[in-house]
């Protein structure tokens, strides 16, 4: 079974989005298709199973939360 998902993360500023994008891109390269536009990061996930998709989404959200915490500390 093929599972496709799309996640959009919107940030308060384009700078916050860029910081998060650049931080997560290293880990996501070759696993997710990601795009940064203004204050929004869009991730497209193609997987062969729902379990893998959910694990990928869980990891992505956990990393994004950590990125938000780092951004808030720097401000």
N, C-alpha and C positions, 0 to 999 in steps of 0.2 A: 504494500500500500504506500502511496506517495502522499506526504503531508506537507502542505505549504502554509506558511504563516508570515504575517507582516506585523511589525511592531514599530510604532512611532513614539519617540520620546521628545517632548517639547520642553524647552528650558526657558527661563526668564530672559536670558540674554544669548546672543549669538556667540559671545566669548565663552560662556559656560558650556554651551553645546560643543564648541570646538575643542575645549579642554577635555571634555568627556570623550568625544569622538577619538581624539588622538591617543588618549590613554587606553581605550578599549580596543582600538583598531589592531594593535600589535597582537593581542590575544585572539581576536576574531578573524584575522586574515586566513583565507582559504576555508573558513567554516561558514561564514555569513556574508551575504552581499549587503554592504552598508553604504549609505549616502548621507552626506551632511549638506543641509540647505538652510541658511539663516540660523534660526534657533531650534531646528528640528533634525533629529537623527532618525533615519528610517532603516530598519533591518528587515531583510527578507531571508527566511529560513526555508530550505528545501531538505526534507529528510525522508528516509525510508520507513520510519516508524513513529508512532505517536509518543512512545516512551523517549526516544532520542530528542524529538522536538521539545517535549516538556522539560527535559534535562537541560537543553540548550537555553531555553527561555528562562529557566530558573537561574542558571549561571549568569546569563546576561543581566537580569534584574539585580542579582546580588552584587555584581561588579558595578553596575550603574549607581546603586545605593552607596557603595563605598566611594565612588567618584563624587557624588553629591556631598558627602561628609567632608571630603578633602577640600572641595571648593568652598564650603561654608567655613572651614577653619582658616583658609587663606584670606577670607574677607575681613 
